[in-house]
Amino acid sequence: MLTRLHKSESVRLTAIVAAVIVGAMIVLMAPVYIIMRDAFRAELFNGVNQDISAVEAGYRHEGLAEAHEVIDQQLSNPRTRAFIVLQRLPADKIAGNLPAMVQRVGTLTLDMPPSLLDGRKQSDHRILGKGVMLAPDLYLFVGRDAFVAIEAREHVLQTFAWVLFATLLVALGGGALVSRSVLGRMEAITRTCQAIMAGRLSDRVPERGSESEFDMLARAINAMLDRINALMENVQQVSNDIAHDLRTPLSRLRNRLELALSEATTTDTYRQTVTDAIRECETILATFTSLLRIGQIEAAAGTTPREPVDLSALLSELVEIYQPAAEDGEFALQSHIAPGLTVPGDRSLLSQVFANLIENAMAHTPAGSTILVDLVPEESAVTATVADNGPGIPEDEREHALRRFYRCERSRSTPGSGLGLSLVAAIARYHGAALTLDDNKPGLRVTLSFPVIDRLALTETPHGLLH
């Protein structure tokens, strides 16, 4: 666990955040410390300057005796805690409680004389003051004990250190909790992925219902796993269906070739056998082409096309194209198409959808049936319908009719591979359209409801599907 925490990106980020917080606090505390230190120095030197001014005023007005008297008065005040020396050069002390010293003008810091410590630590008591010349041969130094300033500075520094330490502990503790939570969620995702790899395809990443980013990630992963599982089941189903449904035409092809090999004696017989074999091969190839087409469309799921397609014009063209074939088959092909209805989509695929539906209606309804192509606008969709009054599809078989290779019992005697409605369903999903199979009482009603998108949002995009 410690190794994982050490290598975890969340722990590294926590350490960086903690360092930034501590650095920010140091940057913010430094001006506070400097302001506090300067305030204590300013207050101390304010008293020093007042004492120097008093001694200078006494010396100028009354002479050296008055200066001596002013110094004695200042030293007699216990609250000031003043340290003073007045001396003639080079070292002739006149007044004060400090010994004669080397004259230095300006701000000075002196060690406290041992005689004035009274048992206190010298390191804690320093004299901070100023030296001035009252006359060419007369030197004055006035100072104050800097103990209060030093003690306050140490207290502030200690307080800052404790605040920084507490901040660091809180930052690291919070980071550890966050890292543990993050690692826990990541471990759950990892365990799910390992279970999937081990073959438990039904396992999913747990969600906490907090609508957090991790829940959104878990939801996305679960949706992806559902999609993968559905595709794998679809592949398994297709494999089984291919093995089942293609076995018959392949066996028929093999039998015809074997029969020709053993019994055919004339060129015409061989030609007829080869012609029948080619027809069987074309049927098989058409089945594989449809499968590839469905696979391409399903692989493009999620990249909804956004090229505007005039669905009204498209359906009108298809009705016109199939009208002669319907008349030859004694079908009544009718249409009620509202003009000017546009949907985002792929024109070639939409054309194939409705062509398949019209051909299915003509293939699975008896002569004399009516086929209706309808297109109407609704509040939030454009609805297209292809309906007939033939035998229809039983209600319990409608869901299965959208599967690949599925054929109703009544349709098994008619040509086809059972991929027509599967292709329609794949193209509908690609366009985000809702596909429903309903009872037309009698017959079958196939409805596709396309979502409406603002025309201004429609832009042409390249398509990777075969046309």
N, C-alpha and C positions, 0 to 999 in steps of 0.2 A: 504493500500500500504506500509506504514512504517512497519507494522507488518510483512508483507511478506518479505520486504527487510531485516528486522532484522533476520528473520529465513532462509533467502536464503543462500545457500551454496556459491553462487558467491560473496555475500557481505562478508562473512567470509573470503573467499580467498582474496578478495580485501583488507580487513583489514590486513591480514597476509602479503600480498605483500607490503603494505604501511609501515608496521612495519619493514619489512626486509630492505626496501629502506632507511628509516630513520636511522635504526641501522647501515647500511653500510656507510651512509654519516657521522655519528658520528665517526665511526671507522676511516674513511679516514680523517676527519677534525682534530681529536685529534693529530696526528703527525704534521700536519701543524701548529697547535697552539703551540705545544711544541717547534718546530723548531723556530718559530717566537719569542717566549718568550726567548728562550736561545740566539738567535741572539742579541736581545736588551740588555740582561744582559752581553753578551760577549763584546759588543761595549762599554757599560758603564764601565765595569771593565777594559777594555783596557786603557781608559783615567785615571782611578784611579791608575792603576799600573804605568803608565807613570809619574804621579805626585809624587807617592811615590818614584820611582826611582830617580827623579830629586832632591827631598828633601834629600834622603839618600846620593846621590853623593855630594851635597853641604856640608852636615854635615861632611862627611869623609875627604873632601879636605880642607875646610876652617873653619870647626867647626860650632858652634851653630849660630853664626852671619850669616854665609852664608845660613844656613838652613832657618833662619828667613826671609832673603831677598828672597830666592826662593819662600817661601810661599806667601809673599806679592805680588810678580810678578804674581803668579798663581791666586790670588784672584782679582787682578786688571783686569784680562781678563774676560769681561762679557760673552763671548761665552761659556766658560767652565762651568760656574755656579757650581763652586767647593765649597765644604764645608770641612774645615780643622780645626784641633786643634792639636797644639804641646804643650806638657805639661811635667813638671817634676812631678814625683810621690810624693805624691799621687794625688794632684789636683792643682798644681801650673801652670797655663796657661802661655805659653810663646808667642805663636803666633796663628793666625787663626780667623775665624769668628764664631766658635762654642764655647760654654762654656766648661769648664773643665768637664771631664766625667770619669766614672769608666773605667779603662783600660781593654779592652777585645781584644784579638788577633784573627784575622781571619775575615771572612765576617760577616758584621753586617747590620741590618736594623734599622734605628732610626726614631723617630718622628721628624718632622720639628719643631724647636724652634718657639714659637709664635712671637718672635721679627723679624724673617726672613720670615714670611708668607706674609706680605704686603696685608692683606685682603683676601688671598686665603684660600680655604678649606684645613684643615689639612689632611683630609682623602685622598685628591687627590695628596698630596705632601709628599713623604717619602724619606728619605735619605738612599741610598744604597751604602755601601763602605766597607773599609777594615782597620783594626787596626793592627799596627806593633810596635815593640820595636826597636828604633834606638840605644839605649844603655840600660843598666840595669835599669837606673832610668829615661829614656827619652822615652815617648810614643807619637806616631803619628797616627792620624786617618784622612783618606782622603775619601770623598764620593761625590756622585752626586745626583741631584734631579731625582727621578725615575718617575716623572710625565709623561714624554713622553712614557716611557715603559708601565706605567699603562693605560694611555689613549689609546695607540695602542692596548693593550690587550683587553680593554673594547670594542673598535670599532670592533675588530676581532670577539669577542664573540657575539656582537650584530648582525654582519653580518651573522655569522654562524646560529644564532637563526632565523633570517629572511629567510635564505636559507632553513633551515629545515622546517619552517612553510609553505613556498611556496611549497616545495616539498611534504609536507603532504597534502596540499590543492589540488595540481595537482593529486597526487595519489588517494585521496579519490574522487575527481571530476571525474577522468577517470574511477575509479572503479564503481561509481554510474551510469555513462553512460553505461558502459559495463553490469552492473547488470540489468539496465533497458532494454537494448537490449536483454539480455539473458532471462529475465523474459517475455518480449514480445513474443519471439519465443516460450518459454515454454508454455505460456498462449494459443498461437495459437494451439499448439499440444494438450493441455488439452481440449480446446473448441472442437476440431475435435473429440477427443475420447469421450467426453460427447455427442456430436451429434450422433456419431455412436451408443453409448449405448441407446440413445433416439429413435433410429430406422432410422435415416437418413443415410443409408448405402452408399449413393453416395458422402457424404462429404469427402474432402481430405485436408491434411495439406498443406497450401500455401507455395510455393517456391519463393525465391527472385531472382533466377538466378545468384547468386554470386559464386556458386560452393564451398561454405563454408561447414564446418562440419555440420552445421544445415541444409543446403540444402541436403547434403548427407543423414542425418538422416530423413528428410522429405520424400526424394525419397524412402528410404528403408521402411518407415512406409506406404507410399502410395502404394508401391508394395505389402506389406503384406496385406493391406486392400483390394487391388484389388484381391489378391489371396483368401482371406477369403470370399469376396463377390462372387467370381466365385464358390467357393466350396459350399457356401450356396445356390446359384442358382442351382448348380448341384444337391445338396441334394433335393431341392424342386422339380427339374425336375425328379429325380430318384423316389422320393416318388409318384409323379403323374403317372410316367410311370409304376411303380410297381402296383399301384392301378388299372391302366388301363389294363396292359398286363397280369397280373396274375389273374385277375378276371375271364377270360375265362377258363383257365385250372382248377381253383378252382371250378367254377360253373359246369364245365363238370364232375369233380370228384364227386361233391355233387349229381348231377343228377343221375349218374350211381349208386352211393350207395343207393339213395332213390329208384331207379328202382329195384335194387336187393332186397331191403328190402320189397317192395310191390309186386313184380311179380316173383322173382326167387323161383323155387320149387324144384330144384335138386341141388346135390352137384356140378356137372359140371358147372351149371350156376353161382353158388356162386364163384367157383374157377376162372372162366373166369372174373367175375366182380372184384374180388380181384386182379387178375393179371393186368387188365386194370387200376385199381386204383393205384397199385404200380408203373405202368409205368408213370401215370400222376404225382405221387409224385416224381419219379426220375427226371422228366422233371423240376418240380418246384425246387427241390433241386439243380439241375444242374444250374438253373438260379441264385439262391442265391449264389452258389459257385462261379460263374463267377462274380457276383457283389462284393463279398468279395475279390476276387482276384484283381479286378480293384481298389477297395478301398485300399488294401494293397500297390499296386504299386503306386497309386497317393499319398498315405501318405509318401512314401519314396522319393518323388520328391525332388530334391536338393542334394541328396546323390548319385551322379552319380557313378555307379560301375566302378572299375578300374582293374578288372581281365581280362587279355588278352584272347580273344576267337578267335579261328581259324574259321572265318566265312565261308571260302571256304570249309573246311572239314565238317562243320555243314550242309551247304546246300547240299553238295554232299550226305551226309548220308540221309537227308530227301527225296531227289529225289529218292534215291535207295529204301527207305522204302515205299514211295507212288507209286512206279512204278507198282507193281502188282494191286493195287486198281484202278489205272488209266486205266490199260489195261482191267480190268474187266468192267469198266464203258465205255469203248471204247473212252477214252481220249488219246491224244498224249501229254505225259508229257516230255518236252524237257528242256535242261539246257545248258547255256554257262557260266561257273563259272571259273573265273581267279584264279589260285592257289596261296596259301600263303598269303591271305589277312586276317589280324588280326585287330579286333576292341576291345576297352574296353567295357566290358558288362557282363551280367549274361547269361550263356549258356542256362540254363533252360528256361528263359523268351524269349530269342531269338529263341530258338527252337519252343516255343509255337506260337510266332508271325508268323513264316513262315509256320508252320503246319496249323494254322488257315487260312492263305491266300490261301494255296493250297487246303484245304478242301472247302473253300468258292467258289473257282473257279470251283471245281468239282461239288459242289451242285447247282450252279446257272448258269451253262452253259449246253447246250444240248450235247447229246452223239456225238462224232466225233469232238468235239472242241479241239483246241490246247492250252496247258498251257505251258508257258515259264518261267523258273526261270533263272534270269540273275544276275551276280555279276561282277562288273568292278571297277578298281581303277580310281580315278580322282585326280586332283591336290591337293585338300585339304579335300577329303572325299572318303569314300568307299560307292558305290551305289549298292543297291540290289533291284531287280525288280521282281515282280510276275505279269505276264500279261496273258490274255486270249482273245479269239476272239468270246466271247459270246455276250449276249445282253447288258452288261455293266450297268452303272448307269447314268441316265440323269444328265446333268451338274448342273441343279438347285437343285438336291438332294444330290450331293456329300458331301457337307459340313454337311448336316443333317445326312448322313449315318454314321458319326463317333460318333453320339450321342447314348446314351444307349437306347435300346429297339426300335430304329428307324428301320423300315422295309419298303422298297419300295413296291409300290402297287403290282408289278409283283411277289414279293417274299412272299407275305402274305400266299400263298397257300402251301409254302414249310416249312418243319420243321425248327425250330430254334427260338431263343429268341431275336435276334437283338442285341446281345452283342459282336459278333465276332470282328467287326471292332472297337468297343469301346475299347475292350481289346488290340487290336493292337495299337490304338492311345495312350493308357495309357503307354504301354511298350515302345513305341517310345519316348514319353516325358521323361520317366525315364532314357533312354539312351542318351538323348539330340539329338536324330535323327529327321530329317525333314521328315514328312510323307505327301505325295501328292497322290491324286487320279486323274488320267488323262484318256482321251479317247484313247483307243488303235486302234480305227478305223478299224474294230469294236472291241468292248469289253472294258474291264477295265484294266488299267495299274496302279498298286500300287507300289510306289517307296519309299524306305527308304534310306536316305542319312546320313551315320554315320560320325561324325567328326574324323579326324585322330589325334592321340596322339602319341608322341614319345614313342617308346617301352621302353626306359630307364626310362620313368616316370611312367610306369605301375607297380603297386604293388598290390598284392592280399589283399583284405579286406574282413572281414566277412560280410555276408548278412543276413538281418532280414526277407527276404521274404520266403514264403512257396514254396517249390519245389516239 
